[in-house]
């Protein structure tokens, strides 16, 4: 699916601005996020499989933490993509996008 076909606004984070997704007591680095999806990096000690249910809390740098719940769709190496049934409110996505534009221009992505 191309970016133009996506149903929800997706934010890709530069390395220095990535929020954390806390899953099973472990902090995972969020690579990108939308209202209904998240892609995150796990450590070697996290064992997930396609179809697994995940639930956790995304801790953003600027806005409130948000509880999420969803299903693992894809795993490539240590990167996990999940579809969220309980996702991130649009207001938070927009605030994050605004924050990144204001504070993180020109940073490495």
Backbone as CSV, one residue per row, in Angstrom:
resi,resn,N_x,N_y,N_z,CA_x,CA_y,CA_z,C_x,C_y,C_z
1,UNK,0.846,-1.178,0.000,0.000,0.000,0.000,0.889,1.238,0.000
2,UNK,0.677,2.128,-0.905,1.499,3.335,-0.970,1.039,4.350,0.068
3,UNK,1.887,5.323,0.307,1.557,6.366,1.277,0.250,7.067,0.912
4,UNK,0.022,7.285,-0.393,-1.189,7.958,-0.835,-2.430,7.126,-0.532
5,UNK,-2.279,5.804,-0.450,-3.412,4.933,-0.198,-3.670,4.703,1.289
6,UNK,-2.778,5.160,2.143,-2.952,4.934,3.572,-4.195,5.654,4.069
7,UNK,-4.875,4.992,4.977,-6.095,5.550,5.529,-5.804,6.582,6.620
8,UNK,-4.664,6.432,7.313,-4.341,7.293,8.442,-2.983,7.952,8.254
9,UNK,-2.861,9.156,8.805,-1.603,9.890,8.797,-0.552,9.102,9.573
10,UNK,0.595,8.864,8.967,1.669,8.097,9.611,2.853,9.020,9.860
11,UNK,3.379,8.956,11.073,4.531,9.756,11.448,5.744,8.850,11.515
12,UNK,6.807,9.226,10.797,8.087,8.537,10.899,8.985,9.402,11.765
13,UNK,9.626,8.772,12.748,10.418,9.510,13.723,11.901,9.515,13.409
14,UNK,12.549,10.684,13.585,14.014,10.695,13.546,14.518,9.976,14.803
15,UNK,15.703,9.458,14.742,16.257,8.653,15.835,16.153,9.351,17.192
16,UNK,16.511,10.609,17.259,16.556,11.324,18.546,15.177,11.642,19.118
17,UNK,14.126,11.486,18.341,12.794,11.882,18.803,11.846,10.707,19.009
18,UNK,12.348,9.497,18.883,11.469,8.329,18.937,10.882,8.101,20.334
19,UNK,9.555,7.923,20.376,8.934,7.547,21.653,9.198,6.073,21.943
20,UNK,8.821,5.639,23.122,8.943,4.233,23.500,7.572,3.600,23.599
21,UNK,7.501,2.341,23.236,6.321,1.518,23.441,6.688,0.515,24.522
22,UNK,6.002,0.576,25.639,6.261,-0.362,26.725,5.369,-1.578,26.532
23,UNK,5.992,-2.722,26.292,5.285,-3.983,26.075,5.893,-5.007,27.032
24,UNK,5.056,-5.604,27.855,5.526,-6.615,28.809,6.697,-6.115,29.649
25,UNK,6.622,-4.854,30.053,7.660,-4.294,30.905,8.945,-3.916,30.198
26,UNK,8.964,-4.044,28.873,10.169,-3.710,28.099,9.887,-2.496,27.220
27,UNK,10.867,-1.608,27.131,10.747,-0.422,26.282,11.233,-0.755,24.880
28,UNK,10.378,-0.527,23.896,10.712,-0.746,22.484,10.670,0.600,21.777
29,UNK,11.609,0.822,20.890,11.722,2.076,20.159,10.669,2.132,19.043
30,UNK,9.841,3.185,19.033,8.827,3.374,17.993,9.481,4.010,16.774
31,UNK,9.342,3.356,15.626,9.913,3.863,14.374,8.913,4.740,13.634
32,UNK,7.666,4.304,13.600,6.600,5.133,13.043,5.281,4.724,13.677
33,UNK,4.313,5.651,13.569,3.032,5.415,14.231,1.928,6.159,13.495
34,UNK,0.722,5.622,13.582,-0.478,6.286,13.075,-1.599,6.001,14.069
35,UNK,-2.794,6.438,13.753,-3.926,6.180,14.632,-4.169,4.682,14.809
36,UNK,-3.931,3.906,13.776,-4.271,2.482,13.805,-3.104,1.553,13.505
37,UNK,-1.880,2.052,13.617,-0.744,1.187,13.367,0.515,1.701,14.038
38,UNK,1.429,0.763,14.302,2.706,1.132,14.894,3.768,0.166,14.383
39,UNK,4.954,0.711,14.140,6.106,-0.115,13.799,7.177,0.201,14.830
40,UNK,7.697,-0.843,15.452,8.644,-0.646,16.536,9.747,-1.683,16.486
41,UNK,10.854,-1.364,17.161,12.019,-2.250,17.194,12.079,-2.925,18.554
42,UNK,12.264,-4.243,18.530,12.347,-5.018,19.765,13.781,-5.482,19.996
43,UNK,14.065,-5.815,21.227,15.368,-6.387,21.568,15.375,-7.873,21.281
44,UNK,16.540,-8.458,21.385,16.688,-9.891,21.141,15.901,-10.735,22.137
45,UNK,15.570,-10.157,23.296,14.877,-10.909,24.337,13.356,-10.900,24.193
46,UNK,12.833,-10.233,23.174,11.387,-10.177,22.962,11.009,-11.160,21.864
47,UNK,10.132,-12.084,22.204,9.705,-13.107,21.242,8.258,-12.857,20.845
48,UNK,8.068,-12.324,19.647,6.726,-12.103,19.106,6.594,-12.855,17.798
49,UNK,5.367,-13.225,17.470,5.081,-13.888,16.210,3.906,-13.193,15.539
50,UNK,3.828,-13.317,14.221,2.703,-12.768,13.473,1.424,-13.365,14.044
51,UNK,0.445,-12.504,14.291,-0.825,-12.933,14.862,-0.926,-12.739,16.361
52,UNK,0.219,-12.513,17.033,0.196,-12.280,18.479,-0.536,-10.984,18.793
53,UNK,-1.209,-10.964,19.928,-1.825,-9.745,20.429,-0.806,-9.018,21.297
54,UNK,-0.718,-7.720,21.096,0.159,-6.905,21.937,-0.678,-5.840,22.636
55,UNK,-0.262,-5.462,23.803,-0.857,-4.305,24.467,0.260,-3.618,25.222
56,UNK,0.174,-2.314,25.256,1.227,-1.552,25.900,0.870,-0.093,25.987
57,UNK,1.885,0.687,26.267,1.702,2.130,26.428,2.792,2.843,25.654
58,UNK,2.382,3.767,24.792,3.336,4.588,24.051,3.614,5.826,24.893
59,UNK,4.890,6.041,25.173,5.308,7.224,25.930,5.942,8.204,24.966
60,UNK,5.173,9.244,24.658,5.644,10.292,23.763,6.503,11.276,24.545
61,UNK,7.344,12.006,23.851,8.225,12.972,24.509,7.485,14.247,24.905
62,UNK,6.442,14.593,24.151,5.793,15.872,24.401,4.362,15.740,24.913
63,UNK,3.645,14.716,24.489,2.245,14.574,24.868,2.085,13.447,25.887
64,UNK,0.875,13.261,26.340,0.579,12.212,27.310,0.831,10.830,26.732
65,UNK,1.066,9.875,27.610,1.207,8.477,27.204,-0.162,7.961,26.759
66,UNK,-0.145,7.006,25.825,-1.372,6.456,25.265,-1.307,4.931,25.323
67,UNK,-2.360,4.324,25.843,-2.459,2.865,25.853,-2.897,2.383,24.479
68,UNK,-2.257,1.322,23.999,-2.584,0.761,22.688,-2.738,-0.753,22.804
69,UNK,-3.485,-1.313,21.855,-3.655,-2.764,21.797,-3.875,-3.141,20.342
70,UNK,-3.246,-4.235,19.914,-3.395,-4.629,18.522,-2.831,-6.003,18.242
71,UNK,-2.624,-6.253,16.950,-2.176,-7.560,16.468,-0.937,-7.393,15.602
72,UNK,0.048,-8.253,15.817,1.276,-8.227,15.020,0.947,-8.673,13.598
73,UNK,1.277,-7.818,12.619,1.027,-8.114,11.199,2.262,-8.634,10.486
74,UNK,3.428,-8.090,10.867,4.653,-8.395,10.123,5.850,-8.241,11.045
75,UNK,6.844,-9.103,10.842,8.108,-9.004,11.566,9.230,-9.146,10.547
76,UNK,10.110,-8.149,10.521,11.280,-8.187,9.641,12.492,-7.896,10.515
77,UNK,13.294,-8.910,10.736,14.432,-8.755,11.651,13.915,-8.461,13.037
78,UNK,14.318,-7.317,13.584,13.851,-6.903,14.915,12.741,-5.862,14.837
79,UNK,12.250,-5.564,13.629,11.174,-4.584,13.468,9.826,-5.279,13.374
80,UNK,8.881,-4.786,14.176,7.550,-5.371,14.272,6.528,-4.330,13.829
81,UNK,5.615,-4.732,12.952,4.508,-3.868,12.546,3.226,-4.456,13.105
82,UNK,2.417,-3.606,13.735,1.172,-4.070,14.332,0.019,-3.166,13.927
83,UNK,-1.125,-3.791,13.712,-2.376,-3.067,13.483,-3.009,-2.854,14.850
84,UNK,-3.406,-1.621,15.129,-3.944,-1.289,16.435,-5.467,-1.266,16.417
85,UNK,-6.057,-2.015,17.335,-7.506,-1.965,17.544,-7.844,-0.836,18.509
86,UNK,-6.985,-0.637,19.484,-7.050,0.507,20.390,-5.816,1.323,20.062
87,UNK,-6.027,2.438,19.374,-4.899,3.170,18.819,-4.671,4.537,19.429
88,UNK,-3.955,5.345,18.672,-3.547,6.680,19.095,-4.570,7.689,18.586
89,UNK,-5.104,8.528,19.469,-6.064,9.540,19.024,-5.458,10.474,17.968
90,UNK,-6.267,10.869,17.000,-5.810,11.766,15.940,-5.186,13.029,16.515
91,UNK,-5.747,13.560,17.578,-5.212,14.770,18.206,-3.747,14.573,18.604
92,UNK,-3.409,13.414,19.146,-2.044,13.130,19.564,-1.131,13.018,18.342
93,UNK,-1.608,12.363,17.284,-0.813,12.231,16.058,-0.501,13.616,15.491
94,UNK,-1.481,14.482,15.461,-1.281,15.836,14.938,-0.311,16.616,15.822
95,UNK,-0.433,16.497,17.150,0.485,17.177,18.063,1.916,16.680,17.875
96,UNK,2.075,15.374,17.673,3.398,14.805,17.436,3.991,15.332,16.126
97,UNK,3.178,15.381,15.088,3.646,15.882,13.802,4.093,17.337,13.933
98,UNK,3.324,18.130,14.611,3.669,19.544,14.822,4.973,19.662,15.611
99,UNK,5.117,18.878,16.658,6.334,18.871,17.472,7.556,18.532,16.620
100,UNK,7.451,17.495,15.801,8.584,17.096,14.968,8.963,18.184,13.971
101,UNK,7.971,18.824,13.391,8.258,19.905,12.437,8.936,21.086,13.108
102,UNK,8.521,21.408,14.327,9.083,22.563,15.028,10.468,22.305,15.587
103,UNK,10.669,21.149,16.178,11.867,20.896,16.975,12.928,20.075,16.243
104,UNK,12.524,19.206,15.361,13.470,18.231,14.807,13.740,18.380,13.316
105,UNK,13.629,19.565,12.797,13.977,19.791,11.394,15.447,19.505,11.171
106,UNK,15.748,18.826,10.090,17.131,18.585,9.729,17.824,17.473,10.494
107,UNK,17.071,16.758,11.343,17.692,15.664,12.088,17.752,14.404,11.260
108,UNK,18.637,13.488,11.627,18.753,12.196,10.931,17.515,11.361,11.197
109,UNK,16.972,10.776,10.147,15.766,9.953,10.262,16.185,8.530,10.121
